[in-house]
Amino acid sequence: MNRTNSNQPEGGWRAALYIVIFGTETRAGRAFDVALLWVILLSVLVVMLESVESIRNDYHRVLSVLEWGVTGVFTLEYVLRLICVRRPRSYATSFFGIIDLLAILPTYLSLVMLGTHYLMVVRILRLVRVFRVLKLLRFLKEGHVLVSALRASRHKITVFLAAVMTLVVIMGTLMYLIEGEASGFTSIPRGIYWAIVTLSTVGYGDIAPVTPLGQIIACLVMILGYGIIAVPTGIVSVELQQATAQAVRLPVSCSACGSYGHDQDARWCRLCGSRLEEPASPEI
């Protein structure tokens, strides 16, 4: 590895084990991660198959053996990760540490609480490691741009949602007064439910107005729904464009000559020709 990880032991068998479990630069480390991804996919498949009643009745024993076998593998892996890191508590409280723990808890909880083993589907979150295995961490900066755009537009989106909720309450109340219980609008909350379904252009059809005035209001709500859908899209699009432009303007420095002003996707210094270092990857 090019950079020494702050949580990596200095030497000995723990350091060697750390390189295999946490590293992807070596053949053994990459093989370990690829095998782990396959085990994760198998565990999620087992949970999904067990939810099918016919399969569960015919192959309950096989699925149970697979479930406990996968849980044993994940438990061993989690223990090894805690052993080989320099600060076990730091790893245990990290994002991946919590996900790894949640991947094994449901099976053990199922011994005392029925049905909790279905929570093992959370193991699919461990597939986030594919970014590290396939060297896709550089693309996470695009995710940061998207999060930045959503964060910048949160106030506008909040005001928009408040306006929409006010509108559906008014429309739902009107439909309750106009249509009444005979048309299925048995209460104001039921009318609000209809307004939300209609305004979002979903249209389940379980409740429908029958009076001419109610149908006119329904038409207005449906037409209004098309316009409302475009509002949050436009808000986020503007913020995303601004966040993207800001990310491109951020300076990238050269460690050799110290010059600034390189583009985010630049790989070589425009002054001295030295290779630019990629931003530090989050510790996993």
Buried (B, 14 or more C-beta within 10 A) or exposed (E): EEEEBEBBBEEEEBEBBBBBBBBBEEEEBBEBBEEBBEBBBBBBEBBEBBEEEEBEEEBEEEBBEBBEBBBEBBBEBBEBBBBBBBEBEEBBEBEBBEBBBBBBBBBBBBEEEEEBBEBBBBBBBBBEBEBBBBEEBEEEBEEEBBEBBBEBBEEBBEEBEEEBEEBBBEBBBBBBEBBBEEBBBBEBEBBBBBBBBBBEEEEEEEBBBEBEEBBEBBEEBEEBBEEBEEBBEEBBEBBBEBBBEEBEEEEBBBEBEEBEEBEBEEEEBEEEEEEBBEEEBEBB
